[in-house]
Amino acid sequence: MAMLDTTMKIFAGLLESPQNSLVEQAAANGRIPIGYSCSFVPEALLMADRLFPVRLHAAGVAGTEMADNYLSSFICSYTRSLLEFAVDDRFNLIRGWVFVPSCAHMQRLFDNLEYLKKPAFSHVIDVPRKVNDATLAWQEEELRILAGRLSSHFGVDMGNASLMKAIGEWNHFSSVITAIGNLRKRPNPPITGADFHRVVMASLASPKDLILPAIESLYKEIEHQEGTGNYRARLMVVGGHLHDPEFIRVIESQGGLVVADRFCTGSIPGIRPVEVDGDPIRALAVHTFEKTRCPRMMEEFDLRLKTIFDTVREYHADGVVIEIIKFCDLWGVDAMPLVSALRKEGIPVLKLEREYRMGGEGQLRTRVQAFIESMGK
């Protein structure tokens, strides 16, 4: 257990700043960090040659005073936190930014960043809102444009061989994360939901090759361990961006072990291998559509719901917690029918609205405790 605590401190340390020590190490060695903020950006594409992706997060943000001068108070606090850190040079190592106008809030972030702190390289992937043959071709073309711009601007190899190598590295990384995640299906998982999310978020914010040894070491440590079994209910968490593992820790402090997730920064189905049968760019386009079950894809509600039902059964979850960042239009609209459908299926559900920055811990504890008690646990 002491060894596990030591290993987890590594991942916790990597989340203490928006640009951690592994990012600094890679940048010092001539590699190129590319920041992104949406799961519709294929990470493997940003792993080609000297590039590496960094999922943008505003670790320890205390306030958004500067960003509030430019973004409405009705813009979500995640978007305002990113702009705050960008204006304050907290992302100074990031050499390129890749955006998706997944919502109007992200579009405002891009507009204001261009105005206030224009990056040397920034790009917007215009992701369609439907999935069919025509939109798959559209997404494929969008990724080819991005690959071409990255190659031209940074002088990196974005050819098929380079992309296949990057996809192979991503697939190896995803296989280890998936193996750890599968341990959560056990009656007594050897890792808590908070610790698992800490590993996932640290991985998304770091060069995959540099953090992989720590992930593999963790898997070897816990593969044959059993958990304490000291929990009252097994829970699944669903929603949008969730960066701070403290949110899950508070839930678990009330006896609700989080055994599965289905949010933008989670592992189901976000961290999964890319299946390549020919053209790597096309494979990445297909992969992006398959892994990102975002509410912006309005015709996929039934598929999102089925994913939740299937995950509840597979991980033996007793209930579902839906978390939404305040003013998130996409998840705010999706949550209501999700709650109704889950309750109709007989699955207990709790909807929580929160800010990007962790706060209101006492209220969160009270609501989670009441939810668990309402399940008779």
C-alpha positions in Angstrom: 0.0 0.0 0.0 2.9 2.3 0.8 4.3 1.7 -2.7 1.0 2.5 -4.3 0.8 5.8 -2.4 4.3 6.6 -3.7 3.2 5.8 -7.3 0.0 7.9 -7.0 2.0 10.9 -5.7 3.8 10.9 -9.1 0.5 11.3 -10.9 -0.8 13.9 -8.4 2.4 15.9 -8.9 1.9 16.0 -12.6 -1.5 17.7 -12.1 -0.4 20.5 -9.9 0.4 22.8 -12.8 -1.0 23.3 -16.3 2.5 22.4 -17.8 4.1 19.7 -15.7 7.7 18.5 -15.4 7.3 15.9 -18.2 6.0 18.7 -20.6 9.0 20.8 -19.6 11.4 17.9 -20.1 10.0 17.1 -23.6 10.0 20.8 -24.6 13.6 21.2 -23.5 14.5 18.2 -25.7 13.1 20.0 -28.8 9.7 18.4 -28.9 6.6 20.4 -29.6 3.7 20.6 -27.2 0.3 21.1 -28.9 -2.6 22.2 -26.6 -6.2 21.0 -27.2 -9.4 21.2 -25.2 -11.9 18.8 -26.9 -12.1 15.1 -27.4 -12.9 15.6 -31.1 -9.2 16.4 -31.5 -7.5 13.0 -32.3 -4.6 12.7 -29.8 -2.7 10.3 -32.0 -2.5 12.8 -34.9 -0.7 15.2 -32.4 1.8 12.5 -31.5 3.5 12.3 -34.9 7.2 13.0 -35.2 8.3 15.6 -32.5 4.7 16.7 -31.6 2.9 15.7 -28.4 -0.6 16.6 -27.2 -1.4 18.4 -23.9 -5.0 18.4 -22.7 -5.4 22.0 -21.5 -6.4 22.3 -17.9 -6.2 25.2 -15.4 -4.8 23.5 -12.4 -5.3 25.5 -9.2 -7.1 28.4 -10.8 -8.1 30.8 -8.1 -10.3 33.2 -10.1 -10.9 34.5 -13.6 -10.7 38.3 -13.1 -8.8 39.0 -16.3 -10.9 36.6 -18.4 -14.1 38.0 -17.0 -13.3 41.3 -18.8 -13.7 39.6 -22.1 -16.0 36.6 -21.6 -19.6 36.8 -20.3 -20.4 35.5 -16.9 -22.7 33.1 -18.7 -19.7 31.5 -20.4 -18.7 28.3 -18.6 -16.0 28.5 -16.0 -13.8 26.0 -17.8 -13.5 28.3 -20.8 -12.9 31.4 -18.7 -10.2 29.5 -16.7 -8.3 28.6 -19.9 -8.4 32.2 -21.1 -7.2 33.4 -17.7 -4.2 31.1 -17.7 -3.4 31.9 -21.4 -3.4 35.7 -20.8 -1.3 35.1 -17.7 1.3 33.2 -19.7 0.6 30.0 -17.8 0.7 28.1 -21.1 3.9 29.6 -22.3 5.4 26.3 -23.4 2.4 25.5 -25.7 3.5 26.1 -29.3 0.3 25.3 -31.0 -3.4 25.3 -30.2 -6.0 23.1 -31.8 -9.7 23.9 -31.2 -13.1 22.5 -32.0 -16.1 24.8 -32.0 -18.0 22.1 -30.1 -20.0 24.8 -28.4 -20.4 28.6 -28.6 -18.2 28.9 -25.4 -15.2 27.3 -27.1 -15.7 29.5 -30.1 -15.5 32.6 -27.8 -12.3 31.2 -26.3 -10.7 30.9 -29.7 -11.8 34.4 -30.7 -10.5 36.1 -27.6 -7.3 34.2 -27.6 -6.7 35.4 -31.2 -7.4 38.9 -30.1 -5.5 39.0 -26.8 -2.7 36.5 -27.2 -2.6 35.4 -30.8 -0.7 32.1 -30.9 2.0 31.5 -33.5 -0.1 28.5 -34.5 -3.8 27.9 -34.0 -6.3 25.8 -35.9 -10.0 25.1 -35.7 -11.3 21.6 -36.7 -14.7 22.1 -38.2 -16.4 18.9 -36.9 -19.8 18.0 -38.4 -22.7 17.3 -36.2 -23.9 14.1 -37.9 -22.3 10.8 -38.6 -22.7 9.4 -42.1 -20.5 8.7 -45.2 -20.5 12.4 -46.2 -19.6 13.7 -42.8 -16.9 11.1 -42.4 -15.3 12.3 -45.6 -15.7 15.9 -44.2 -13.9 14.9 -41.0 -11.2 13.1 -42.9 -10.6 16.2 -45.0 -10.5 18.4 -41.9 -7.8 16.2 -40.4 -5.8 16.3 -43.6 -5.9 20.1 -43.6 -4.7 20.1 -39.9 -1.9 17.6 -40.7 -0.8 19.7 -43.6 -0.7 22.9 -41.5 1.3 21.2 -38.7 3.8 19.8 -41.2 4.2 23.2 -42.9 4.5 25.3 -39.8 6.6 23.0 -37.6 8.5 21.1 -40.3 7.3 17.7 -38.9 6.7 14.5 -40.7 3.0 13.9 -41.1 3.3 11.1 -43.7 1.6 7.8 -43.4 4.6 6.0 -41.8 4.9 8.7 -39.2 1.2 8.6 -38.4 1.1 4.8 -38.2 4.0 5.0 -35.7 2.1 7.6 -33.6 -1.1 5.5 -33.7 0.9 2.5 -32.5 2.2 4.5 -29.6 -1.3 5.7 -28.8 -2.7 2.2 -29.0 -0.1 0.9 -26.6 -0.9 3.7 -24.1 -4.6 3.1 -24.4 -4.2 -0.7 -23.8 -2.5 -0.1 -20.5 -5.1 2.4 -19.4 -7.9 0.1 -20.4 -6.3 -2.8 -18.5 -6.2 -0.7 -15.3 -9.8 0.4 -16.0 -10.9 -3.2 -16.4 -9.8 -3.9 -12.8 -12.6 -1.6 -11.6 -15.1 -4.3 -12.7 -14.0 -6.5 -9.8 -16.2 -6.7 -6.7 -13.4 -5.1 -4.7 -11.4 -2.9 -7.2 -7.8 -2.3 -6.3 -8.0 1.4 -7.3 -10.4 4.1 -6.4 -12.2 6.2 -8.9 -10.3 9.3 -7.8 -6.9 7.6 -8.2 -7.9 6.2 -11.6 -9.0 9.6 -12.8 -5.8 11.1 -11.5 -3.9 8.7 -13.7 -6.0 9.5 -16.8 -5.8 13.3 -16.4 -2.0 13.2 -15.7 -1.6 11.0 -18.9 -3.7 13.4 -21.0 -1.6 16.4 -19.8 1.8 14.7 -20.4 3.8 13.2 -23.3 2.6 9.6 -23.5 6.0 7.9 -23.8 7.4 9.7 -20.8 4.5 8.9 -18.4 3.9 5.3 -19.7 6.5 3.7 -17.5 4.7 5.0 -14.4 1.4 3.8 -15.7 2.8 0.3 -16.5 4.4 0.2 -13.0 1.0 1.1 -11.4 -0.7 -1.8 -13.3 1.9 -4.3 -12.1 1.5 -3.1 -8.5 -2.3 -3.5 -8.4 -3.0 -6.2 -11.0 -3.2 -8.9 -8.3 -4.4 -6.8 -5.4 -7.8 -6.6 -3.9 -9.5 -3.5 -2.6 -10.8 -3.0 0.9 -14.4 -3.4 -0.2 -15.3 -0.6 2.2 -17.9 1.1 0.1 -21.7 1.4 0.2 -22.5 1.8 -3.5 -20.8 1.4 -6.9 -21.3 4.5 -9.0 -20.9 5.7 -12.6 -20.1 9.3 -13.3 -21.4 10.9 -16.6 -21.0 14.4 -18.0 -18.6 16.9 -19.6 -15.1 18.1 -18.8 -14.0 16.8 -15.3 -10.4 17.6 -14.6 -10.1 17.7 -10.8 -10.0 14.2 -9.2 -11.0 15.9 -6.0 -14.6 15.9 -7.2 -14.6 12.1 -7.3 -12.7 11.9 -4.0 -15.5 13.8 -2.3 -18.1 11.4 -3.8 -16.1 8.5 -2.6 -15.6 10.0 0.9 -19.4 9.3 1.4 -19.1 5.7 0.5 -19.8 5.8 -3.2 -17.0 4.1 -5.1 -16.8 5.4 -8.6 -16.1 2.3 -10.8 -16.9 3.8 -14.2 -17.0 7.1 -16.1 -18.5 8.5 -19.2 -17.4 12.1 -19.5 -15.3 14.2 -21.9 -12.0 13.6 -20.0 -12.8 10.0 -19.0 -11.7 6.7 -20.3 -15.0 5.2 -21.6 -14.9 5.2 -24.5 -12.4 8.1 -25.0 -9.2 6.2 -24.4 -9.5 3.3 -26.9 -7.3 2.0 -29.7 -7.4 3.3 -33.2 -8.3 0.5 -35.7 -6.4 1.1 -38.9 -7.2 -0.6 -42.2 -5.4 1.4 -44.8 -5.3 5.2 -44.6 -4.3 6.4 -41.1 -6.0 9.7 -41.5 -9.3 8.1 -42.4 -8.9 5.7 -39.4 -8.4 8.7 -37.1 -11.6 10.3 -38.5 -13.6 7.1 -37.8 -12.0 6.8 -34.4 -12.9 10.3 -33.5 -16.6 9.8 -34.3 -16.7 6.5 -32.4 -15.0 7.6 -29.2 -16.6 11.0 -28.8 -20.3 10.6 -27.8 -20.8 14.3 -27.3 -24.3 15.9 -26.8 -23.5 18.2 -29.8 -24.2 15.1 -32.0 -27.9 15.6 -31.5 -28.9 12.5 -33.4 -26.9 10.2 -31.1 -28.9 10.5 -27.9 -30.0 6.9 -28.0 -26.5 5.7 -28.6 -25.2 7.8 -25.7 -28.0 6.3 -23.5 -27.2 2.8 -24.6 -23.5 3.3 -23.7 -24.5 4.4 -20.2 -26.9 1.4 -19.8 -24.2 -1.0 -21.1 -21.6 0.4 -18.8 -23.8 0.3 -15.7 -24.4 -3.4 -16.3 -20.7 -4.2 -17.2 -19.3 -2.5 -14.2 -22.2 -3.4 -11.9 -22.9 0.2 -10.9 -25.7 0.8 -8.5 -26.4 4.3 -9.6 -25.3 7.2 -11.9 -24.1 10.7 -11.1 -24.5 13.2 -13.9 -22.1 16.2 -13.4 -22.5 19.4 -15.4 -20.4 22.5 -15.4 -22.7 25.5 -14.9 -23.9 27.2 -18.1 -22.9 24.2 -20.2 -25.6 24.3 -22.9 -24.8 20.9 -24.4 -24.9 18.8 -21.3 -27.6 21.0 -19.7 -29.9 20.1 -22.5 -28.9 16.4 -22.6 -29.2 15.9 -18.9 -32.9 16.1 -18.6 -33.9 13.3 -21.0 -30.9 11.3 -19.6 -32.3 11.5 -16.0 -35.8 10.5 -17.2 -34.5 7.6 -19.2 -32.3 6.3 -16.4 -35.1 6.5 -13.9 -37.5 4.7 -16.3 -34.9 2.0 -16.5 -34.9 1.7 -12.7 -31.3 3.2 -12.4 -31.0 5.7 -9.5 -29.5 9.0 -10.8 -28.2 12.2 -9.2 -27.7 15.4 -11.3 -25.0 17.8 -9.9 -24.2 21.2 -11.3 -20.7 22.5 -10.5 -18.1 25.0 -11.4 -14.8 24.1 -13.1 -12.9 25.0 -9.9 -13.7 22.7 -7.0 -16.0 24.3 -4.4 -19.0 23.8 -2.2 -17.6 20.5 -0.8 -20.0 20.5 2.1 -23.0 20.7 -0.1 -21.6 18.0 -2.5 -21.0 15.7 0.5 -24.6 16.2 1.7 -26.2 15.5 -1.7 -24.1 12.4 -2.4 -24.8 11.0 1.1 -28.5 11.6 0.6 -28.4 9.9 -2.8 -26.6 6.8 -1.5 -29.1 6.6 1.4 -32.0 6.9 -1.1 -30.7 3.7 -2.8 -31.0 1.9 0.5 -27.2 1.5 0.7 
